[in-house]
Amino acid sequence: MIFFVYATETDQTIGGSLGLADYSYFFVMKKFLPALERLGRVIIISDLASLDAHFDVARVRGHEAILLSFTPPQKTPLGLRCPTFPVFAWEYSTIPNESWGNEPRHNWAWVLKSLPGAITHSRFTVGAVRAELGAGYPVVSLPAPLWDEYAALYHPRAAAVHGADWQLDIAKGVVLDSHALGLQQAETARTAATPVFDEVPCSVRLGGVTYTSVFNPNDGRKNWLDLISGFCFAFRDNPNATLVMKLAYHDTQFACGILWHEMKKLAPYRCRVIAVQGYLDGAAYRQLVANSTYVVNTAHGEGQCLPLMEFMSAGKPAVAPDHSAMADYIDASNAFVVRSSEEWTHWPHDPRLVLRAFRYRINWESLRDAYLASWRVATGQPAEYLRMSRQAHQTLRQHCGRKAIAAQLKQFLEKLGYAPKYRSALRIALEKAVIVLRRLRCGMR
């Protein structure tokens, strides 16, 4: 079977799109590729105009083929001969069932009815789709299969919760460090000048109990103001607690500007607050994951949350709520659960701002208490920390391991009349080698 896969961003364009609408779909697509290769040949499509020609060739050669479009439904291509399945994230209680601006595609219910099925990333979203389209609509929850990529960072006997000091190197970026910027003392904080936000090679020394969060500071759904204020009030007089915020946004001046404003506004505090803006290569990011004590999320809603899943796959317990997609893998066995409650909101891409769905309001006091409880475990209950670490690692294996996701996708497609087949690792490797050789031969010509 052939899987055509498509996302609006490519390797060449994603660098300039970080933090913009739907940029994360590209990374989700990348995470899916190894699992898809277990079931068939994968062809990445960058030009949709050529897709039906590729599809016709595949059919002539006797191959089944489908398109997995890693896009929200309003951006999913319609009218193709190739059967098309949107692969999308959603974190609200209802899906859009109205159109606006003379564009019927904004009505997700209308789009999904015209397609043979859909793939999303949580039971929460499956419920929202079926509440609108009926219990029989073919939709499945398949989280991004990323566990295998981060599982090697888990060490079951790693008792060094505090860890030795280590250095995070940023190839090109900015580090805002509350300790280096003098935000520990009221007088210094009041007079602190705005730092220069020029991206240069830089590094920061870290150690001790470290709480890490990865988010787009321009996305209000991430609710990072609660994240930083809850931390500062919980650990105001504790110089050994560190919060690292890895920012994912293309505009350095904007990202650093709003983070600096909040960091200075909350001062003075003796705990250490660090914002990192800039590119982390694979080794540096894995080092950040491996050396963190906890991963933190305070979002109003999540379609799946790749960073949270990555850190937990590596055995990092969480401080997070258990709503929306996180309900599938966050519980008291692997996280310090932050209470939340429903509040009215609008669909994020609806310019009318009409109230049509619920999101989740974080209980700030519960967040502060979760920080304090996690500190007590990290510093005084090593056996409990290791138990939670092991549980996070195991839960995410069941939730987003490649083997599990490939099996679920195979079952879903078989119910719809397709017949993907498991392929050996040797066959996958040989096909990749043939592709490389063909490219080399073309280059020599």
N, C-alpha and C positions, 0 to 999 in steps of 0.2 A: 504494500500500500504506500502511496505517496502522500506526504503531508506538505502542502504548500503553506508557508507561514508568512504573515505580513504584519508590520507595524509602521506607523507613520514616520518614526525616526529610524535612522541608520547609524552605523558606527561612525560615519563621517559627520552627522548632524547633531548627535546627542549632546556633545559637549556644550553647544550653545543654547541648548533647550532645557537644561536642568532647572527644575522648579516651575516650568511652564505647564500649561494644562496638558494632562495625559502623558507627560514625559516618562512616567514609571512603567508604562506598558512595554516599552522597549526592553527594560530590564527583566520584566516578567517573561517576555518571549525568550530571552536568552536562557533563563532558568529552565524553561520547558524543553529546550532542544535535546539534551541528553535522554530525557524520558521518551520523547517522541521517536528518537533513533532506535529505541528498543522495539518499536512496533512497525517501523517502515522507514522509507527513505524520506529525508527532510530537504526541502528546497525553499530557501528564503527568497521571497518575491519583493522587489522594490518598486516595480512598475506594474500596477494592476491592469493596465491596458493590454499587457501581453499574457495575462493569466489564462484566459480561455484558450489561447493557442497552445500553451503548455498543457492544459487539461485535455485538449483534443488529442494531442500526441500521446499522452499517457493512456488514454482510453483505447487508441488504435493499437498500442502495444500490449493491451490486456491488463493494465494496471487500474485499480481503484484509486481515486484521488479526492481529497477534500481540501478546502482552504480554512485554516485557522487564522482568523483576523483578530489580532491583539489590539482591539480598539473598543471604545464605548459604542453602544448600538447606533447612536446618531452618526458615527463616522464609519460604520461597517458598510462595505460595498454591497449593493443590491443589484439584482438582475444579471448576475453572472451565470454561465452554464455550470461552472464548478460549484458543487454544494458548499455553502459557506456557513461557518459556525463562528459567531463572535465569542471572544474570550475576554471577559470584562470584570472589573471590580466595582463593587457598590456597597455603600455603608449606611443607607437610609432605609426607613421602614416601608416605603412604597417606591415603586419604579415610576418614572414619568409616563402618564397615560393621557397627556394633553399635548397639543402642538402649539407653537407660537412663532411669530415672525414669518408666517406663510411658509414654514418648513415642516412638513409632516414627519420628517425623521426625528424631530425632538420627542415625538411620541414613541417611547421605547416599546410599548405594547404593540403598536402597529408594525414596527420594524421586526420585532421578534416573531410575530405571527407569520411573517413572510419568509422566515428562514426555517430550515429543517430542525434546528435545535440550538442550544446555547451552552456555553461553559462559563462558570463563574468560580469564585474561590472560597465560598463559605456557605454553610447551611442557612445562615441568616439571609443571604441574598437569594438563595433558592426559594426560601419561603416567601420573600417579597415578589419574586417573579410568578410563582404559582398562585399567590393570592390574587394576582391580576389576570393571569392567563388560564388558570385552572390547574387542578392537581395532576392532570395528565400531560402537561406540557413537558417536552423532553429537555430538561436542564439538569446539569450535574455540578456538584461542587468539587473542584480539583485545585487545591492550593499549588502555588509554584513549587516544584519539586527540588528544593534546595538543601535538604538535610544532609545529603551525602557530601556536599561541598564543604560543610562546616563541621561535620561530625568528628573529623580528625583532630580538631582543636579541643575536644573534650578529654579531660584526664580524670578518671574516677577517683584517684587517690591524691588529687591536688589539694593538699591541706593549706597551702599558702594563700589564704584568702586575702591577706594584706600584700602579698607579693613583694619581690624586690623592686627597687626603682628601675624604671625603664624609660626609653626615649622614643617618642613618636616623631618620625620625620615626615615632613610635608614637602613634596617636590616643588610646589608653587602655591603659596597661599598666605593666610593671615591667622595669627593666634592672638586671641584676647584672653589674658590670664589675670584674674582679679588680684592675685597676690603680686604679680609683677607690676600691675597698674595702681597699686596702693589703695585698694578698696577695703582694706581691713580696718582702717581708722577713719572716723567721721571727718576729721579736719582734712585729711588727704583726699578723701572721696569727694568732698565738696569742691576742691580746687583742681581735681584731676582734669587734665586737658584731653581732648578727643585724640585718640591715637591715629597714626597714619594707617590707612587701609590698603597699602600697596602690596600686591601679591609678589612674594619673593620666596626662595627656598628658606624654610624655617623648621624649627623643632621645638619640642616641649618635653620636659622631664616629668614623669608621672609615677605614682606609687600609692600605696595604701588602699583604702576602700574607695573604689571608683564606680560611680553611677554614670552610665553612658546612654545618650539618646541621639538618634539620627533623624533629622526632619528638614522639611522645607520651611524656612521662617516666614515665607510669604503665603503660607497655606493656613488660614484661620482654623481649619478643621483639626490641626495638630495641637491646638490649645497649649502652646509651649509657655505662655505666660504663667499658667498655673504650675507647670513643671518647674520653672526656675524659682518662682516665689515660694512654692511649697518647700523646695530644697533649702532655700536661704533661711526661712523661718524655722525649719526643723534643726538646722545645723549652724545657726548664726554664730555660736560660740565654740564651734568644733573645727579646728584647723586641719584635722586629719580626714575630713570628708571632702571628696572631690566630685564635681559634676562636670562631665565632658559633653558638650553639645556639638556634634558633627553636623554642619549645615550643608544642605544640598540646594544650592541656588546659583544661577548663572551670573547674577549681578553682585559683585563683591561689595561695592560701596553701600548698596541697599541692605544686604544681609548683615554686614558688620555694623552698620549704623543703627539698625533697630535693636540688635543684640546689645551693643554698647549702651544704648539709652536705658534698657531694662537693668543691665548689670549695675550701672551707676545709680539708678533710681532706688534700688534695693539696699545699697550700701549705707552703713558699714556692716560687714559680716566677715568673720574669720574663716569660715569654710571657703574652699577654693572653687571658683566657677570659671570654666574655660570654654570658649567658643572657638571652633576650628573651621575656617572657611578655606576651601581649596581642594585640590585633587590628592586623594590618597591612592597610591597604586595597590595592587592586590595584596602584596606582602604587608604594607603598612596597615591596611584595613583589617587584615586577619590578625595583626599584632594588637590592634585596638580591641578587637573582639576577645582575643585570648587573654588579655590582661585586665579586662573589666571585671568588676565584682558582680554588678547588676546591670540589667538593661531596663530603661524606663520608657513608659508610654503614657501620655495623659490626653489622648485624642478624644474628640467628640464622636468619632466613628472611624472604623477601618474596613477597607475592602479585603485586606489580608495582613498588611504591614510586613514587608520583606525584612527590614532591619530587626524587628522584634523576633521574627522566626529564625533569622540567621544567628543571633546571639543565643537564643534558647537552644538551638540545635547544637551549639558548642557548649552547652551545659551552664549557661548563665541564667539564674533565676531572674524573674521580672518583678518590677513594681508597675502594675498596670490594671486597668479595669477589665471586666469580663463581658463587655457588651459587643454588639455587631460581630464582625468576623473573629474577634479575639475570643469569643465565647467557645469557639471550637477547640482551643488549646490552652487557655488561661484558666487556672483554678487554684485553690488553696494549696495544692500539693507542690506546685512549681512556681508560685508567685505570691506576692503580698498584694491581695486583690483590693483595688480602690473602688469604693462604692460610687454608683452613678444613677441617674434617673432621667427619664425622657423629658425632652422639651421640643416645642414646635420649631420647625425651620423650613427653609425652601430648598428645592433641588439646586445644586451648586451652579449649574449652567443655565438656569432660568432667570433672565433679566427682569422678569416681572416681580420677583421676590415674593411670590404668593406662598402662603404656608400650606404645604401639601404633605409633609412627612415629619417624622421624629428623628432627632439625633439625641446624643446623651450628654447631660451636664455632669461634670465631675464634682464629687463632694470634696471640697478643698481640705477640710479637716481630716477626712479619711486619707487623703493623699499624704498630708503631713505625718499622720500616725503611721502610715505604711513605710515612709522613709525611716522613721525612728525604730520601728519594729525590725526592719531589715538590717539596720545598723547593729542592733543588739544581737541578731543571729550571726552576722558576719564577724563580730568581734568577740563574742562570748559563747557561741554554740556551734563549733566547727562541724560536729557530726550532723546537726540539723541542716547546716548550709550544704554539706556534701549530699545529703539526702535530696534536698530540693534541686540541686544541680543535676543529679542523676535522673530525677523525675522530669525535669525540663528536657533533657537530652532524649529520653525515651518517648515522651509524649510527642515531641516533634518528629521523631522517626516514624511513628504511626501516622502522623498528620501529613507530612510532606516529604517522605522518602521516595526516591525515584521508582523503586520497585512497586510500592503501593500505588503511586499515582498512575504508572503505566498500566497496572492491572485494572484500575477503576476506569481509565479511559477506554481500554479494550472492551470492557464489559458494556460501557455506555454506547460505544459505536456498534457493537454486535447487536444490541437491542434495536438499533435503527437500520439494520440490514447491511452494515459494512463488516469486513472481515480482516482486521489487522492481525498480524501474526508476530509472535516474539521472534527476535533475531539475535543471533549469537554475537558476543563481543568481537569475535574474530571477523565475522562478516562485516560488521560496522567498520572495523579498522581497515579492512581491505578496500571497502568502498571509498573511505576517506583517502587512502593511499592512491587509488586510481584517479580521484579528482585532482590531487596534488600533482601527479605525473602529467595529467592532461594540461594543467595550467602551466607547468614548466615547459612542455613541448610547444604550447602556443607562444610562450614568451621567447623561446629560442627562434621561432620563425620571424 
